Structure formats: structure tokens, C-alpha cells
Amino acid sequence: MESYDYLIVGGGIIGLSIARELKNRFPDESVCILEKESDVAHHSSGRNSGVLHAGFYYTANSLKAKFTREGNQELTAYCDEHGLKINKCGKLVVATNEEELQGLKELKKRAEKNGVKLHWLKEQEAHLIDPNVKTCKWALYSPTTSSVDPIEVCQAVKAEVINKGVDIRCNNQYKGKLNEQIRTNNGTFTCDYFINAAGLYADKIAKDYQFGEKYTIIPFKGIYLKYAKNKSDVKTNIYPVPNLANPFLGVHYTKTVNGSIKIGPTAIPALWRENYSGLGNFKFNEFFSILFYEAKLFLTNSFNFRSLAFEEMKKYKKAYFINLSLKMVKHLNHKGFGDFMKPGIRAQLLNKETLELVQDFVVEGNNRSFHILNAVSPGFTCAFPFSRYVVDGIVKRQGRKLEKDKIS
């Protein structure tokens, strides 16, 4: 049996960043990450779009608004400092009709409240950024939106925390808690403090500690489609006006870190937590639990789930998926698209009492454990400042003083 001061379950960007923050503050204390896969960033952290968001989608009083703005700056600086690939290509948000101009105005208001750079461009000015973009009269331009390689970033943070003395134990899957012991498929561990950053399984692990009782994870499958013809037909990220009532941003163009073009993602309701393709990773209990809540959402039509589900299922049809993207550009060869890319699963938290998708980050904990229940997009962008917030919460719950308290 091995013992640590801090034991983290989950080797995604959030778990890695929390380990980094703990070691920055407490270099002499032992930290271990348990990861069930053979390496870090196997799930959401390694399967996301790679976009560093700027922070103008979120309401001003939200954690997402604060951490996205700060995280964009910090991860951009981190990539520059460590020589990691970054494509500082910006982003255009476009309107397809007069009605959507109101949506652009709302995004501009949020940007101003959040202290994020976002510029009005006339249609002709938008063409200077990307000659192929199509918009109704106006567009918004975000100069600080970039693209990175998420796996490269995670591997860089992994190397950094190992260098600081963090133990990363891969192929160690959390199996449960027995008194103060954490059981895995590869041994038993004890710790002074337990941190749950398990993403798709965070809600289940939290319940072992009597947290997260009113929540459950509903997985949504995100798929991108690569534009294989060339890398030049689209110059920047191009996004539609989103439906701000739900946390999905709609089908958009992503300019990847190597200049490639892809469209997506979908937000297709998945039937089990790692429902990437076929019957892989199928779990009977998960299937029935998730199906129960998705059926409930369908019948009550909470947050228009019924129309969302029908709309998303249509995106399995390649021609329909492509046509959605063509509304935002003047010319693109619809035959130039290649295959669907590696899918990702969004671990979206559902409030079981209100049947609403939780939009902001959610954490719960006490003096022995801390649980990150909702850290979905833009969780990757937010990872560094969010990890400070998490460690602040842990320190307070442990009865330790924050560094700023010590200074004052």
C-alpha cells in the first residue's frame, strides 16, 4: 500500500494542472496522479478541438468567463515559453441573417463585461481576415483565439510535473473506496487528501464520498470532419451565432495548429460514457442509467432536448453535416471533405432535480476530498487558473492558509 499527501484520480489537463499547482505551492509534499489508461490525455483532453477560447460566450458572473480570459493568456504564454505549436489565427463569428445580428450584439456585450477583445467588422472588413467568409452585414473578430495541439500541451505539462516530483501511475483504474483506502485494479493507495478529476466518471466517484448527489453525467459525442482538399480555402476559425440557452457552439470551422481545416463538432447524445464507436467500452448499467435520463429529457423536452437530439442525429449524415457549414463561407468544394475524425465525448453535467444542463464549473468537497464535477468546454483553455481556484478551495477546506493570506 502506498501513501501520498495528495492523490488525484484523472490524468487529463485538469488533473495535470492541479498537480502542477499543488507542487508549485507545496514542493515538499507528495502528489500522485492515478490514470486508468496507458498515458495521460486519453479522453476529453486529447480529443478536443484544440481551440484556446477567448472568453466572450459566458455571462460575466460565471467562473467560465473569468477563467477563460485568464486561461487563454496563460496557455498562450505557456506554448510560447515551451516552444509548443500554436496557431494564432483568431476567430470570426458570423450571422446568416438579420435576426442573428442580435446574437452578435449579445456576444459583444458579454465580451465588454468580461474584459475580452472582440471587434465589430463590416462584411467587407471580415473579408480582409478571410476572403471566403460569408456573413450578414456584420461579424465579430476575436484576435486572441488560437489553436494548439492538446496532446502536445498535456505531454508538456506531464513532463513538467514529473520533473517537479509528481508520480503518475498509469493503468491504475479507480475501483472504489474502503474506509480510507482507495482501491485500483493495480494496488491500494492511501492519502491525506483525495482529488477527483475523473471527467466522465467524476459524478460516480463523488458519490463514494457523499458528494454530487443531485447530479449525473450525460455524455454527448463530438465528431469533426476533415476538409481534405487543401489548407487554404479557410484562413481562420469561423463560428456561427450560438444558441446561448445550451452549452454547445454549433457546427463551425476550426483552423488547426498545422493549418488544416475541419468542421464540427456534433453534440450527439451518447448512450454510455465512452461510446466512441460501435459497442466499444459498452457498459450495461451505464446504458440503462443514461437512457433513463435521456428518455426523461426527451419526454419533458427540457431545454428543447427533443429538437436538439433530432437535429444532432441528422449530422451522422455527411451531406447534411457539410451543408450546415457551407452557410458560413462563399465557396467550398463539398466533395473536398474527407473522413470523420476521432470522436470525443463531452462529460456534460445534468441537474437531476431541474433536468437542466449545468453551464458553469461545479466543484464540491470537504476537509478530506474535493470533486470536480463539471469542467467541460472551455475546460482545456481554463485549466491553469481553474486549478488555482481548485487548490484554493482545497487549502481552505484543509484549514491551511492561502499564500496571499500568509503574505498579508
N, C-alpha and C positions, 0 to 999 in steps of 0.2 A: 504494500500500500504506500502510495506517495502522497506527500502533503505540500501544499503551497499556501502562500498568503492570499493570492487571488487566483481563482480558477475561472476561465472563460470558456463557455461552450459556443462554438461557431467561429470558423476561420474565414469569414467574409471581410469586406472592407471595414465594417463596423467593429467586429471583434478585434481585428488587427489594429485599428485606430485606438480602441480603448486600451489595449495592451501597451501601445506606444505612449499614450498619455499617462498611464499608471507608472511606467518606467521613467518617464521624464520627471514625474513628481517624487517618486519613491524608488530611486535606483537600487537601494539595498534590499528591497522586498521581492520575494519570488512571485513570478507570474507565469501561468501556463495556459495555453490555448488547446482545447480538445477539438479536433476536427474529424468528422466521420469519414470524409473522403481521403483520397491518396495525396491531395495537395489542397492549398487554400483556394478560395475564389472559384469553387467548382459550380456553384449555383448562381443566384442573382448577381453577385458581384462580378462574375466573369462572363455573364450573358446579357448585360445591359447594353444600352445604345452607345455608351462611351461619351455621351454629351455632358459637358460641365455647364449646368444651367446657371442663368444669371440671377434669378430670384424675383421675377415680376409677376408670376402667376398667383402668388399666395397672398392672403389677407394680411394686413400689416401687423396684427396682433398674434400671428402664428409663429410657432417655432421654425417652421419651414422657411418663412420669409427671412428671418434673421440668419439662420444657419446657411441658407443657400447663398446669400450675398457674401458672407464671410468665407464659406467653403470654396466658392468659385475663386476668390482671390488667393486663398491658401494653397489649393491644389494646383492652380496655375503657377504659383511661385515654386511649389514643390517640384513640378515637372521641369521647370527651367533650371532649378538648382541641381537636380539629379540627372539632367540630360535625358529625360524621358520624352517620348514623342508627344507633340501637341500641335493641333491644327487650329490656329486662332482665326477661324473663318467667319465668326459671327453668326447671326440668325435673323431672318426676315419672317415676320408674322403677317400674313396676308388675309384679305377679306374677299369673298367670292361675290358678295352683293352688298347693297346699301345697308341692309339690316345688320350685317356683321360688322359694320363700322362702329356700331355701339359697343360691340365686344372689344374692339381695338381701344376705344376710349377708356373702357374699364381697366384694361391691362395697363394703359399709360398712367392712370390714377394710382394703381397699385405700385407701379414702378417708382413713382414720385414719393409715395408714402414709405416705401421700403429702401429708398436711397440708392436705387439701381439705375444705371444709364440705359435709357430707351428713347430712341429718336423717331419723331414723325418724319416720314418720307412721302413725297408725292410719287405717283406711279412712275413718272419719268426718272425721278431720283433713285427709286428702287432698282430700276434697270441698270444704273451705274454699278450697283452692288452685284446684281445677277441679271444679265440681259434676257434671260429666259423666264424670269418670274412673271406671274400674272396676278394682278390684284385690282380691286375696285377702288380707284381714285387714290387711296392711301395705303401705306404699310407702316409697320413698326420695325425698327432695326435695333438689334441688341449687339453692340460691338464686343461685349465680354463673353459671349457664349463661345465655347471651344469644344473640340473633340479630342479625346485621349484613347489610349489602348487600356481598357480597365484591368486586364490581366497583368500587363506590364506594371501598372501602378501598384496593384496588390502585391506583386512579387517584389517590388522595390520596398514597400512598407514591411513585408515579411523579412527581407534581408536586414532592414534597419532594426526591427525589434529583436531578431535573433542576435544581432551584434550587441544589443543592449542587455542581453541575458535572458530573454523570454524563451521558454521551452514551448515548442509547437509539436504536439503529438497527433499526427495524422493516423487515419484508420482506427480512431477511437470514437465510437458512437455512444452517445449518452443513452443509457438503458433505464435509468431511474435513480431514485434517492431512497436510501435506507438509513434512517436516523441521520447521522452527519456524514455518511459515506455516499459518494457519487459513483455509481456503477456504470461501467462501459463494457463493450464486448472484448476489451483488451486490458482489463485490470480495474482496480478500485482506487479512488482518489479521495482525499480529504482536503479541506481548505478553510481558511478563516473567513473568506468571503467568496460567494458564488455569483457569477455574472452570466446571464442568459442572453446571448446574441445569436440565437439559433435560426433566425429568419423564418422559414416556412414552418418550423416546429416550435417557435418561441412560445406560442399560446399553450401548447400541450405541456411543455416543460414547466412553464409558470404555474400551472395548476398543481404540480407536485409540491409547490411551495405556498399554495393557497393564494395565488395571485391570478389576475386575468380572468376571473370567474365570469364576467359578463361579456367576454369577447371570444371570437373564434376566427381562425384564418379561412378566408375564401380565396382560393388560388385563381389567377387569371393568366392565360397563356399569351405571351407576346412573341409574335413572329415577324421577322423582317424579310424583305425580298430584295435581292441584289440587282442593281442595274448593271448589266454585264457589257453593254455596248462600248462604253468609254467612261472616263472620269471627268469629262469636260462639259457635258450638257447641263450640269447644275454646279454652280460655283460656291454656294453657301447652304447652310441649313434653312429649309423653308417649312414653316409650320402654319396650319390653319388657325382660325379663331376657335379656341376650345369651348366645350360646354363646362362652365365653371362649377356646375352643380355636382359633377363627379370628378374623380381624380385622374381621368385619362385625357391625354392631349390630342388624340385623333391621329389619323394617318398623316405622316409628314416625311419630308426628305431630310435624311441625315448625310452630311458630308463627313466621312470617317477620317481617322487620323492619317491614313495613307492616301486620302483624296478620293477614295471610291464613293459611290452613291448607292444608298439603299432607301427603300420606303418601308414604312411601318410605324409603330407596331400594331398588331391586333391587341384586343383585350378580351379574348375568348374565355368564357367561364370554363375552368378545368374541372375534372371530375375526381382527381386526387392530387396530392400536393406536389408530386414530381411527375406529373402527367405530360412529359415532354413529347413522347411519340409512342404510338401503338399501345401495348399493355405493359410497357416497361415500368418498373417500380410500382406496379399496381398493388394497392393495399385495400383489402375488403372493407375493413372498418372505416377507413378514410372515405372510401367511395360512398358508403351509405350516410355517413355523417354530413359530408359536403352536399350530397344530393338532397338530403333533407332540408338544409338551409337554402339551397338554390331553388328548390321547389317552393319553399315558403316565400322567397323573394319574387318568384315568378307569379304566384297566386295573388300576393298582395300588391305586386307591381311597385314595390318600394324603390325610390329613386329611378323610376322608369326602367327597372331591371328587365322587364319583358321585351321592350323595344331594343334595349341595349344588347340582350342576348341574341335576338333575331338578326340585328344588324351585324354583330360580330361574327356570327356563324357564316354569314354570306361571304366573309373575307377569306374563307377557305377556297373560294372560287377565285382563281388567279386573275381572271379578266376583270371581275368586279373590283378586286383589291387595287389593281392598276388604274382603273378608271377614276377611282377616288383621288388618286394622286395627280392625275392629269389636269384636274381643275385648277391647280396652282402654278402651272407652267404653260408657256405658249406652245412649245413644240417638244415632243419627246417620242421616240420610237417605242410604241407599246410592245413591239416584238424584241426590244433590246433588253428585256428583263430576263434574268437567269432563274436560278432555283431559290426556293425558300431557304433561309439561313437557319443556323442552330437556334432553336426556340429558348425562351426564358420563361420563368414563372414568377409573377408578381405576388408576393405574400401580403395580400390586402386584408386588413383587419375589419371585421364586421362586429358592430354592436348588436348582440343577440336580443337585447331588450327593445331597441328602437328600430332594428332592421335597417340601419344606415351604415354606409361605408365610412370608416373613420378617416378624415382627411389629413389630420396632423400627426406628428410623432406622439407615441404613447409609451410611458415608462411607469413601472411600479416597483416598489421594493421596501426593504426594512434594513435592520442592522446586520443581517446575515446574507441577504441575497438581493439582486437587482435584475430586473427583467425588461428588455427592450421588446415591446410587444408590436410596435408599428414603426418601421423605419423604411418605408417604401420610397419610391422616386419622389424627390431627388436625393435619396439617402446616400448615394455614392458621392455626389457633389458636397453634401453636408458633413461627411464623415469626420473631418478633423474638429470643427467647432462643436459638432454634436457629441463627440467623445469627451470633450472638456465638460460639457453640460452633464453627461452621464457620470463622469468621475467626481464632479462637484456634488452630485446627488448621493453618490456612494460615500464620499468623505463625510458629508453631513449626517447621513444615517449611521455611520460608524461612530459618530461623536468626535471625529477629528476636526481640527480647524482647517479651513481653506487657506491656501497660501496668501491670498490677499488679506485675510483676517490676521494672519501672523504678522504681516508687514505693518498693518495699521495698529 
